[in-house]
Amino acid sequence: MTQIVSQGPQLDSNGLRQALRIAGGCTLGFTISKLMNWPNGIFFTVYPMLILGMVPTLSRGLINQFIASAAFSALIVLIMQGLFSHLPVVMTLLVFGVFCFLFYQMSSGSAFLFGALGVISLSIQLHFSSYVDEGSSIYPLILTNGLAIFLTVVIGALMHGLFPDVTARPGRVMPAKAKESIRHEVLLCSTVATLSFVVFQVLDLQDSISAQAASVLILFSLCWKAAGMAGWQRAIGTLIGCNAALLSQLFLYSHSDFLLFPMAILWILSFLFARFHILGGGIPGIGFGVLTTFGILFGNSLGPGQDLVYSAMYRFSSVSVAIILSLCVVYIMHHILNRFSVTRHHTFD
């Protein structure tokens, strides 16, 4: 008698090595930042997830895009905060213009990684820098971000050296888009990202960086139909990530100051959900949402004498509200732009 044993989807050799790269990279970045007591641990934990999770291979071109996005974001933050922080209307217009440039890079496909990392890096830095106390300097924030970018490139190269792919991966070619669709995506995403920045500034939501990041991450799909699915997946990923963080706190109890424990838990969780992310096709979906959720929580909220309970619960509630409101704006902008032939999204006509 032949017995058929059904098995779930399994990682191939390349997928297994990518999961090991993601888990090892974010854990190494987290560990170094905690050992050196560097501020803004979110950069050192999440950036390795981005560069190792969003692109399965590492090339000189991708590294150049990664570094260029850091330099570009730092320059923009310095200019805006130094010259226009007292002129909110002018600063808002400039933010919109910069977002248009970055989303154009993503929509046209000429430099998707540069645009995506630029959007995230710029959003986080503008959020943090706007709450710098009067008389303080934003240079430590800029330097920390630059250091995180440099360390991430080194970690990425190290992980690819330790866990190289077994077989060559097929190249990906982005399909050509109509100019009207590109205009639609750029204006839609830039408007939503700018409104997100304005709302978080006006309401003085200093502790809601996760919610603002989520409102921007769902725009990576660039259009309404995909954004709706991305928002739903992001919400599920956030819920799972927050519960994973709460479970981690249960195991850590009051021993989060003993670095070996959070290191081990972060590596295990990262590996498990990196597997889920890769099996889902390696696109920013539920698995990637889980990864970035507890990456932000570990990087920004975990330290000696701290715990993740309040951060996890607050993060899920704020992220859920941010996603719902952002999707409402995306839906409205989509239908407004589709009324004009020059900005009509042909894919969904």
FIKOLDO-209989 format. One record per residue (C-alpha): residue in one letter; x, y, z. Coordinates in nm, 4 decimals. Layout:
REM FIKOLDO-209989
A|X|Y|Z
...
This chain:
REM FIKOLDO-209989
M|0.0000|0.0000|0.0000
T|0.1366|0.3331|-0.0992
Q|0.1125|0.5922|0.1728
I|0.1023|0.9524|0.0613
V|0.2260|1.1987|0.3150
S|0.1269|1.5563|0.2408
Q|0.3833|1.8147|0.3284
G|0.3627|2.1892|0.3388
P|0.5634|2.4086|0.1060
Q|0.9349|2.3835|0.1588
L|1.2166|2.6278|0.0927
D|1.4562|2.5418|-0.1827
S|1.8295|2.5735|-0.1240
N|1.8399|2.9403|-0.2296
G|1.5377|3.0234|-0.0149
L|1.6914|2.8599|0.2911
R|2.0082|3.0615|0.2506
Q|1.8147|3.3839|0.2070
A|1.6227|3.3131|0.5283
L|1.9529|3.2556|0.7071
R|2.0852|3.5826|0.5643
I|1.7831|3.7813|0.6846
A|1.7872|3.6297|1.0342
G|2.1630|3.6622|1.0745
G|2.1779|4.0130|0.9293
C|1.9107|4.1778|1.1434
T|2.0325|3.9988|1.4587
L|2.3900|4.1123|1.3957
G|2.2819|4.4711|1.3355
F|2.0669|4.4681|1.6506
T|2.3485|4.3196|1.8581
I|2.6117|4.5694|1.7459
S|2.3822|4.8684|1.8090
K|2.3017|4.7457|2.1604
L|2.6624|4.6629|2.2465
M|2.7763|5.0074|2.1279
N|2.4739|5.1750|2.2913
W|2.3916|5.3601|1.9690
P|2.0611|5.5501|1.9493
N|1.7832|5.4753|1.6989
G|1.8303|5.0993|1.7020
I|1.5443|5.0751|1.4524
F|1.7883|5.1648|1.1723
F|2.0353|4.8888|1.2584
T|1.7661|4.6204|1.2946
V|1.5277|4.7015|1.0084
Y|1.7716|4.8114|0.7351
P|1.9323|4.4636|0.7093
M|1.5790|4.3197|0.6791
L|1.5110|4.5554|0.3894
I|1.8282|4.4975|0.1885
L|1.8297|4.1190|0.2470
G|1.4535|4.0653|0.2250
M|1.3463|4.2935|-0.0596
V|1.6173|4.1799|-0.3024
P|1.7451|3.8195|-0.3029
T|2.0801|3.9075|-0.4591
L|2.3374|4.1736|-0.3843
S|2.5182|4.3578|-0.6616
R|2.7239|4.6729|-0.6941
G|2.4272|4.8500|-0.8523
L|2.1969|4.7646|-0.5608
I|2.4606|4.8699|-0.3072
N|2.5028|5.1996|-0.4916
Q|2.1259|5.2549|-0.4805
F|2.1212|5.1786|-0.1084
I|2.4043|5.4205|-0.0304
A|2.2658|5.6859|-0.2652
S|1.9269|5.6716|-0.0937
A|2.0943|5.7350|0.2441
A|2.2977|6.0283|0.1137
F|1.9959|6.1760|-0.0644
S|1.7708|6.1460|0.2428
A|2.0341|6.2990|0.4715
L|2.0843|6.5938|0.2376
I|1.7097|6.6571|0.2081
V|1.6565|6.6397|0.5854
L|1.9443|6.8811|0.6493
I|1.8112|7.1292|0.3933
M|1.4499|7.1105|0.5052
Q|1.5087|7.1206|0.8781
G|1.7839|7.3781|0.8507
L|1.6175|7.6220|0.6117
F|1.2430|7.5587|0.6057
S|1.1372|7.4121|0.9412
H|0.9816|7.7491|1.0354
L|0.7862|7.7628|0.7062
P|0.5408|7.4698|0.7241
V|0.3657|7.5428|0.3925
V|0.6924|7.5650|0.2001
M|0.8257|7.2540|0.3731
T|0.5099|7.0597|0.2880
L|0.5426|7.1517|-0.0799
L|0.9064|7.0473|-0.0768
V|0.8224|6.7162|0.0878
F|0.5619|6.6520|-0.1817
G|0.8144|6.7316|-0.4557
V|1.0763|6.4983|-0.3079
F|0.8228|6.2187|-0.2706
C|0.7217|6.2679|-0.6354
F|1.0847|6.2193|-0.7391
L|1.1268|5.9051|-0.5263
F|0.7996|5.7440|-0.6288
Y|0.8823|5.8166|-0.9926
Q|1.1997|5.6107|-0.9511
M|0.9879|5.3271|-0.8135
S|0.7078|5.3488|-1.0705
S|0.9354|5.3725|-1.3726
G|1.1494|5.0870|-1.2389
S|1.4745|5.2672|-1.3152
A|1.5858|5.2635|-0.9500
F|1.3155|5.0928|-0.7456
L|1.5374|5.0154|-0.4449
F|1.6696|5.3731|-0.4346
G|1.3146|5.5095|-0.4346
A|1.1759|5.2612|-0.1822
L|1.4580|5.2998|0.0696
G|1.4588|5.6755|0.0131
V|1.0890|5.7002|0.0957
I|1.1260|5.4987|0.4177
S|1.4498|5.6664|0.5271
L|1.3192|6.0153|0.4536
S|0.9897|5.9531|0.6346
I|1.1605|5.8209|0.9471
Q|1.4250|6.0934|0.9579
L|1.1793|6.3772|0.8984
H|0.9607|6.2327|1.1734
F|1.2465|6.2046|1.4238
S|1.4173|6.5323|1.3313
S|1.0986|6.7360|1.3726
Y|1.0932|6.6483|1.7421
V|1.4533|6.7410|1.8163
D|1.4520|6.9752|2.1152
E|1.5249|7.3393|2.0533
G|1.8962|7.4018|2.0913
S|1.9765|7.0417|1.9987
S|2.1257|6.9232|1.6728
I|1.9887|6.6880|1.4107
Y|2.3404|6.5815|1.3115
P|2.3460|6.2803|1.5495
L|2.0330|6.1506|1.3752
I|2.1896|6.1976|1.0317
L|2.5168|6.0373|1.1403
T|2.3371|5.7442|1.3022
N|2.1412|5.6792|0.9850
G|2.4582|5.7005|0.7737
L|2.6382|5.4632|1.0095
A|2.3452|5.2213|0.9919
I|2.3545|5.2293|0.6108
F|2.7300|5.1605|0.6036
L|2.6984|4.8805|0.8596
T|2.4041|4.7306|0.6689
V|2.6072|4.7130|0.3480
V|2.8895|4.5380|0.5362
I|2.6433|4.2996|0.7032
G|2.4735|4.2291|0.3705
A|2.8030|4.1429|0.2040
L|2.9021|3.9270|0.5027
M|2.5720|3.7362|0.4992
H|2.5969|3.6719|0.1257
G|2.9520|3.5477|0.1810
L|2.8485|3.3127|0.4615
F|2.5257|3.1898|0.2981
P|2.5676|3.2219|-0.0804
D|2.3026|3.1052|-0.3249
V|2.3510|2.7548|-0.4582
T|2.2113|2.8203|-0.8054
A|2.1813|3.1344|-1.0160
R|1.8527|3.3226|-0.9818
P|1.6615|3.4333|-1.2923
G|1.6591|3.8072|-1.3502
R|1.3427|4.0089|-1.3046
V|1.2263|4.2500|-1.5709
M|0.9618|4.5062|-1.4794
P|0.6895|4.5390|-1.7449
A|0.6684|4.8666|-1.9303
K|0.4011|5.1084|-1.8096
A|0.2050|5.3741|-1.9879
K|0.3015|5.7311|-1.9009
E|-0.0502|5.7927|-1.7741
S|-0.0165|5.5055|-1.5270
I|0.3193|5.6359|-1.4038
R|0.1713|5.9831|-1.3472
H|-0.1212|5.8248|-1.1648
E|0.1012|5.6225|-0.9324
V|0.3423|5.9071|-0.8603
L|0.0697|6.1611|-0.7776
L|-0.1369|5.9136|-0.5757
C|0.1507|5.7846|-0.3612
S|0.3146|6.1266|-0.3157
T|-0.0126|6.2814|-0.2019
V|-0.0802|6.0078|0.0534
A|0.2782|6.0130|0.1849
T|0.2724|6.3932|0.2184
L|-0.0649|6.3898|0.3955
S|0.0723|6.1261|0.6322
F|0.3682|6.3526|0.7130
V|0.1407|6.6557|0.7694
V|-0.1082|6.4694|0.9911
F|0.1620|6.3233|1.2149
Q|0.3163|6.6697|1.2519
V|-0.0063|6.8571|1.3191
L|-0.1309|6.6039|1.5758
D|0.2133|6.5864|1.7392
L|0.2244|6.2059|1.7247
Q|0.5832|6.1766|1.8412
D|0.5646|5.8106|1.9469
S|0.3884|5.6841|1.6352
I|0.6794|5.6279|1.3987
S|0.5578|5.2718|1.3361
A|0.2175|5.3948|1.2232
Q|0.3703|5.6524|0.9895
A|0.6052|5.3924|0.8442
A|0.3099|5.1577|0.7867
S|0.1158|5.4308|0.6058
V|0.4110|5.4643|0.3672
L|0.4948|5.0944|0.3285
I|0.1499|5.0107|0.1894
L|0.2258|5.2535|-0.0953
F|0.5029|5.0293|-0.2282
S|0.2374|4.8530|-0.4375
L|0.1870|5.1922|-0.6116
C|-0.1842|5.1527|-0.7003
W|-0.5248|5.1260|-0.5351
K|-0.6099|4.7602|-0.5923
A|-0.2697|4.6358|-0.4786
A|-0.2592|4.8910|-0.1931
G|-0.5835|4.7497|-0.0541
M|-0.4348|4.4021|-0.0445
A|-0.1057|4.5398|0.0909
G|-0.2899|4.7254|0.3675
W|-0.4770|4.4108|0.4684
Q|-0.1562|4.2076|0.4655
R|0.0250|4.4797|0.6598
A|-0.2455|4.4797|0.9275
I|-0.2285|4.0998|0.9601
G|0.1519|4.1124|0.9661
T|0.1442|4.3800|1.2354
L|-0.0986|4.1765|1.4474
I|0.1177|3.8644|1.4193
G|0.4385|4.0624|1.4784
C|0.2993|4.2323|1.7886
N|0.1812|3.8998|1.9314
A|0.5218|3.7492|1.8555
A|0.6807|4.0403|2.0440
L|0.4461|3.9852|2.3390
L|0.5365|3.6171|2.3409
S|0.9031|3.7179|2.3331
Q|0.8498|3.9372|2.6376
L|0.6923|3.6418|2.8165
F|1.0108|3.4417|2.7603
L|1.2395|3.7345|2.8388
Y|1.0454|3.8330|3.1526
S|1.2819|4.0734|3.3304
H|1.6004|3.9515|3.1597
S|1.5994|4.1749|2.8536
D|1.9195|4.3380|2.9807
F|2.1014|4.0067|2.9239
L|2.1686|4.0575|2.5527
L|2.2077|3.6903|2.4661
F|1.8371|3.6223|2.5303
P|1.6865|3.8879|2.2980
M|1.9509|3.7981|2.0380
A|1.8390|3.4351|2.0358
I|1.4693|3.5229|2.0247
L|1.5185|3.7791|1.7470
W|1.7128|3.5258|1.5357
I|1.4505|3.2521|1.5806
L|1.1570|3.4814|1.4997
S|1.3392|3.6387|1.2058
F|1.4222|3.3005|1.0566
L|1.0672|3.1663|1.0967
F|0.8981|3.4655|0.9376
A|1.1701|3.5129|0.6762
R|1.0757|3.1625|0.5620
F|0.7112|3.2696|0.5429
H|0.8123|3.5832|0.3516
I|1.0178|3.3874|0.0966
L|0.7506|3.1210|0.0454
G|0.5113|3.4060|-0.0318
G|0.7249|3.5071|-0.3274
G|0.9611|3.7498|-0.1536
I|0.7255|4.0452|-0.2033
P|0.6277|4.2874|0.0776
G|0.3339|4.0861|0.2157
I|0.2296|3.9392|0.5492
G|0.5661|3.7791|0.6206
F|0.7552|4.0980|0.5487
G|0.5071|4.2916|0.7638
V|0.5756|4.0578|1.0552
L|0.9505|4.0922|1.0077
T|0.9523|4.4715|1.0079
T|0.7008|4.4868|1.2955
F|0.9057|4.3049|1.5552
G|1.2230|4.4474|1.3994
I|1.0972|4.7962|1.4872
L|0.9853|4.6810|1.8319
F|1.3171|4.5122|1.9115
G|1.5258|4.7944|1.7671
N|1.3373|5.0844|1.9191
S|1.1731|4.9502|2.2336
L|1.3924|4.6788|2.3779
G|1.6755|4.7607|2.6128
P|1.7861|4.7212|2.9737
G|1.4865|4.7665|3.2016
Q|1.2410|4.7992|2.9100
D|0.9718|4.5680|2.7819
L|0.7647|4.5261|2.4687
V|0.4139|4.4970|2.6119
Y|0.3020|4.8597|2.5905
S|0.4934|4.9178|2.2664
A|0.3338|4.6153|2.0982
M|-0.0210|4.7015|2.2008
Y|0.0147|5.0696|2.1106
R|0.1808|4.9836|1.7820
F|-0.0979|4.7565|1.6627
S|-0.3759|5.0033|1.7467
S|-0.1960|5.3014|1.5903
V|-0.0904|5.1065|1.2807
S|-0.4451|4.9799|1.2254
V|-0.5863|5.3336|1.2346
A|-0.3080|5.4653|1.0077
I|-0.3642|5.1904|0.7487
I|-0.7417|5.2415|0.7387
L|-0.7126|5.6190|0.6969
S|-0.4368|5.5857|0.4360
L|-0.6413|5.3391|0.2313
C|-0.9370|5.5797|0.2395
V|-0.7159|5.8544|0.0952
V|-0.5692|5.6139|-0.1630
Y|-0.9209|5.5165|-0.2751
I|-1.0304|5.8808|-0.3089
M|-0.7158|5.9862|-0.4949
H|-0.7407|5.6861|-0.7267
H|-1.0889|5.7839|-0.8432
I|-1.0026|6.1535|-0.8722
L|-0.6956|6.0831|-1.0876
N|-0.8848|5.8331|-1.3021
R|-1.1257|6.1077|-1.4086
F|-0.8510|6.2611|-1.6232
S|-0.7065|6.0889|-1.9264
V|-0.3526|6.2125|-1.8564
T|-0.3481|6.0457|-1.5120
R|-0.5672|5.7393|-1.5768
H|-0.4369|5.4071|-1.4528
H|-0.4852|5.1850|-1.7564
T|-0.4219|4.8580|-1.5730
F|-0.7534|4.8750|-1.3921
D|-0.9771|5.0404|-1.6540
